[in-house]
Amino acid sequence: MSKLLEIEKLSISFTQYFKGLEQRELKVLSDLTMDVNDHEILAVLGSSGSGKSLLAHAILGILPSNANVGGSIRYKGKEMDDELKEELRGDKISFIPQSVNNLNPLMKVKDQAIGLVKDEADKEKLSKKQREIFNQYNLSEKVDDMYPFQLSGGMARKVLISTALLNDPEIIIADEPTPGLDEAAVEETINNLIELKENGIGMILITHDIYTAINTSDRIAILYLGYVIEITDTKNFSGTGEKLLHPYTRSLYKALPETDFELTEGHQPSYLHIPKGCPYHENCPRQVRECHYEIPELRELNGTVIRCFNPLVDGE
């Protein structure tokens, strides 16, 4: 495998006004570091509002104008400035959006899959390729002339995936591709994503569904309050979770009905009141003195990347 995307110390915040002209900085992502290889699915798992979609928008270069961005994003070792992001977006880096509402309700499926193409020869070539890809996903020629409201949820998902493949991308960012689908459609979508990976594509799978992450990905990055707190092989989400090193990651796994169904007290703090020190320390049963005053650095431990002063070890 070769490295396609490297994200280092990415931070995203927004300047907000409240109480008249008083300003405050709302930090949404902090010190985020991860990478993606070809032939790999990296799942980014976190609760709703944890900044997962903002990560996708930062890579694509479609953040709102009031976003304050720090850190580095590299594509094949090359720093991605705004110009390169625009060049790669929709070409080498494709996006499968979270909602099927991203389909234009006033355009036929084929027209919006191909997009605006002025050159007739290019349009004919793209049309042929679009039909080949649609065939791969069992989308008949009748679908070409349908409007989005005429599609089932599963069909609409297939259209979004097919459209993302038209320009032979090397990286796909899939933002919550399964919510709202029935069990059969979820399984089919998961199989489609795995097939893309096996064909050499590197993928970031953004999800809050731990089942989708476990059944689809090769590695899982856990987000908590805008921080990456653990990146581990998906195979470690097994047994009693003894190979999961961060207390929060272990508690997520042990809360599943198939494991211990063990629920922990507490809730994720608001971005308006991020605690000093480790973002998880208020709910952590293993907190030590440093947790209250310092933010742990990401470090490698037993093949896992972790942000924790007092991690769990095998057998605990």
C-alpha positions in Angstrom: 0.0 0.0 0.0 1.1 3.6 -0.6 0.1 6.7 1.3 -2.4 8.9 -0.6 -3.5 11.4 2.0 -1.7 12.8 5.1 -3.4 15.1 7.6 -1.2 16.6 10.3 -2.4 18.8 13.2 -5.5 20.0 11.4 -7.5 22.5 13.4 -10.8 24.2 12.4 -12.5 26.9 14.4 -15.1 29.6 13.8 -15.2 33.2 15.1 -18.6 33.9 16.6 -20.2 37.0 18.0 -22.4 36.8 21.1 -23.7 39.3 23.6 -23.5 42.1 21.0 -20.0 42.6 19.7 -18.1 40.2 22.0 -16.2 37.6 20.1 -15.4 34.0 20.9 -13.6 31.2 19.1 -15.5 28.0 18.6 -13.0 25.2 18.2 -14.5 22.2 16.3 -11.4 20.2 15.2 -8.1 20.3 17.1 -4.7 18.8 16.4 -6.2 16.1 14.1 -3.6 13.8 12.6 -4.3 10.7 10.4 -3.4 9.2 7.0 -5.1 7.1 4.3 -3.5 4.5 2.0 -4.7 3.0 -1.2 -6.6 -0.3 -0.9 -7.8 0.9 2.5 -10.9 2.2 4.2 -10.3 4.4 7.2 -13.5 4.9 9.2 -13.7 8.2 11.1 -16.1 7.4 14.0 -17.7 9.9 16.3 -21.0 11.2 17.7 -23.1 13.6 15.7 -21.6 17.1 15.9 -18.0 15.8 16.5 -16.6 17.6 13.4 -16.5 14.6 11.0 -18.2 16.3 8.1 -16.0 19.4 8.6 -13.0 17.1 8.1 -14.4 16.1 4.7 -15.1 19.7 3.8 -11.5 20.7 4.8 -10.0 18.1 2.5 -12.3 19.1 -0.4 -11.7 22.8 0.2 -15.3 23.7 0.6 -15.3 25.1 4.2 -17.3 28.3 4.8 -15.4 31.6 4.5 -15.5 32.2 8.2 -13.6 29.0 9.0 -10.1 29.4 10.6 -7.9 26.5 9.5 -4.5 25.4 10.7 -2.3 22.4 10.1 -1.4 20.5 6.9 -3.1 18.3 4.4 -0.9 16.5 1.8 -1.9 14.5 -1.3 0.8 12.0 -2.3 3.3 14.1 -0.3 2.3 17.4 -1.9 0.8 20.2 0.2 -2.8 20.8 -0.7 -3.3 24.6 -1.1 -6.7 26.0 -2.4 -5.6 25.7 -6.0 -4.7 22.0 -5.7 -7.8 21.2 -3.7 -9.9 22.7 -6.5 -8.0 20.7 -9.1 -8.4 17.4 -7.2 -12.0 17.9 -6.1 -14.4 15.8 -8.2 -11.4 14.3 -10.1 -8.8 12.4 -8.0 -10.8 13.0 -4.8 -14.5 12.3 -5.0 -17.2 12.8 -2.4 -20.2 10.7 -1.6 -22.4 13.1 0.4 -24.3 12.4 3.5 -27.8 13.0 2.1 -29.5 11.9 -1.1 -31.0 15.4 -1.0 -27.7 16.5 -2.6 -29.2 15.2 -5.8 -30.8 18.1 -7.7 -34.6 17.4 -7.7 -35.0 19.3 -11.0 -32.5 17.4 -13.1 -32.6 13.9 -14.5 -30.2 11.5 -12.9 -28.0 11.1 -16.0 -27.6 14.8 -16.6 -26.4 15.5 -13.0 -24.2 12.4 -13.0 -22.3 13.7 -16.0 -22.4 17.4 -15.1 -22.0 20.3 -17.5 -19.8 19.2 -20.4 -19.5 21.6 -23.4 -17.5 19.5 -25.7 -19.7 16.9 -27.5 -17.0 14.3 -27.8 -16.2 14.5 -24.1 -19.9 14.3 -23.3 -20.4 11.2 -25.4 -17.4 9.6 -23.8 -18.7 10.4 -20.3 -22.2 9.2 -21.2 -20.8 5.8 -22.2 -18.7 5.6 -19.0 -21.7 6.6 -16.9 -23.8 3.9 -18.4 -21.1 1.3 -17.8 -20.8 2.3 -14.1 -24.6 2.4 -13.7 -24.7 -1.1 -15.1 -22.2 -2.3 -12.5 -24.6 -1.2 -9.8 -27.7 -2.6 -11.5 -29.1 0.7 -12.5 -31.0 0.2 -15.7 -31.2 2.7 -18.6 -34.6 3.7 -17.3 -32.9 5.3 -14.3 -31.0 7.7 -16.6 -34.2 9.6 -17.3 -35.6 9.5 -13.8 -35.7 12.4 -11.3 -34.4 11.8 -7.8 -37.9 11.6 -6.3 -38.6 8.5 -8.4 -35.6 6.6 -6.9 -35.7 4.3 -3.9 -33.3 5.1 -1.1 -31.0 2.3 -2.2 -31.1 3.4 -5.8 -30.3 7.0 -4.8 -27.3 5.8 -2.9 -26.1 3.8 -5.9 -26.4 6.9 -8.0 -24.3 8.9 -5.6 -21.6 6.2 -5.5 -21.7 5.8 -9.3 -21.4 9.6 -9.9 -18.3 9.6 -7.6 -16.6 7.0 -9.8 -17.0 8.8 -13.1 -13.5 10.4 -13.0 -11.6 7.4 -11.7 -10.8 8.8 -8.3 -7.9 7.6 -6.1 -9.6 8.8 -2.9 -13.3 8.7 -2.0 -14.8 10.5 1.0 -18.1 8.8 2.0 -20.0 10.9 4.5 -22.6 8.8 6.4 -23.5 6.6 3.4 -25.9 4.3 5.2 -28.4 6.2 7.5 -32.1 5.7 6.5 -31.4 2.5 4.5 -33.0 -0.8 5.4 -30.8 -3.7 6.5 -30.5 -5.2 3.0 -29.5 -1.8 1.4 -27.0 -1.1 4.2 -25.3 -4.5 3.5 -25.3 -3.8 -0.2 -23.7 -0.3 0.3 -21.1 -1.8 2.6 -20.2 -4.4 0.0 -20.0 -1.7 -2.7 -17.5 0.3 -0.6 -15.4 -2.7 0.1 -15.3 -3.5 -3.6 -14.1 0.0 -4.4 -11.3 -0.5 -1.8 -10.3 -3.8 -3.4 -10.0 -2.0 -6.7 -7.3 0.2 -5.2 -9.2 3.3 -4.0 -8.3 4.8 -0.6 -11.4 5.8 1.4 -12.4 7.9 4.4 -15.7 6.6 5.7 -17.3 9.1 8.0 -19.9 7.6 10.3 -21.4 7.6 13.7 -22.5 4.0 13.3 -20.0 1.7 14.9 -21.5 -1.4 13.2 -20.9 0.1 9.7 -17.3 1.1 10.8 -16.5 -2.4 12.1 -18.0 -4.2 9.1 -16.4 -2.0 6.4 -13.1 -0.5 7.4 -9.5 -1.6 7.9 -8.8 1.0 10.6 -11.0 3.1 12.8 -10.2 6.7 14.0 -12.2 7.7 17.1 -13.1 11.4 17.4 -14.1 12.9 20.7 -14.9 16.6 21.0 -12.9 17.4 17.9 -9.8 15.4 18.9 -8.6 12.1 17.5 -8.2 10.0 20.6 -7.4 6.6 19.0 -6.6 5.1 15.6 -6.6 1.3 15.7 -7.0 -1.7 13.4 -10.6 -2.7 13.0 -9.8 -6.2 14.0 -9.2 -4.9 17.6 -12.9 -4.4 17.9 -13.4 -8.0 18.9 -13.6 -10.4 21.8 -13.9 -8.3 25.0 -12.2 -5.3 23.4 -9.0 -6.1 25.3 -6.8 -4.6 22.5 -8.6 -1.2 22.5 -6.4 1.1 24.5 -8.4 4.3 25.1 -11.0 4.1 27.9 -13.6 5.9 25.6 -13.0 3.5 22.7 -13.3 0.5 25.1 -16.5 1.9 26.6 -18.0 2.3 23.1 -17.3 -1.3 22.3 -18.5 -2.7 25.6 -21.8 -0.7 25.3 -22.8 -2.8 22.3 -25.6 -5.3 23.0 -23.4 -8.1 21.5 -20.7 -7.5 24.1 -21.4 -6.4 27.7 -24.1 -3.8 27.0 -22.2 -1.9 29.7 -23.3 1.8 29.7 -21.1 4.5 31.3 -22.3 7.7 33.0 -21.7 11.2 31.7 -22.1 12.9 28.4 -19.9 14.6 25.8 -19.3 18.3 26.8 -20.3 21.2 24.6 -17.9 22.8 22.2 -18.7 26.0 24.1 -17.3 24.5 27.3 -14.4 22.3 26.3 -12.7 21.2 29.6 -9.1 22.1 30.3 -6.7 19.2 29.8 -7.8 15.9 28.2 -11.2 16.4 26.5 -12.5 13.1 28.0 -11.2 13.4 31.6 -14.5 14.4 33.1 -16.0 11.1 32.2 -12.9 8.9 32.4 -12.5 6.3 35.1 -8.7 6.2 34.7 -8.0 9.9 35.0 -4.7 11.0 36.5 -3.5 14.4 37.6 -2.1 15.3 34.2 -5.5 14.7 32.6 -6.9 17.9 34.3 -4.2 20.2 33.1 -2.6 18.9 29.8 -3.8 17.6 26.5 -2.1 14.3 25.8 -0.1 14.1 22.6 -0.9 11.5 20.0 1.6 8.6 20.3 2.1 5.1 19.1 1.6 2.2 21.5 1.5 -1.4 20.4 0.6 -0.5 16.8 -2.2 1.8 17.9 -2.1 5.6 17.8 -3.5 7.0 21.0 -4.1 10.2 22.9 -4.1 9.2 26.6 -1.9 9.6 29.7 -3.1 6.3 31.3 -4.2 3.9 28.5 -5.6 0.4 29.1 -3.4 -2.6 28.5 -4.2 -6.1 27.4 -6.2 -7.9 30.0 -7.5 -4.8 31.8 
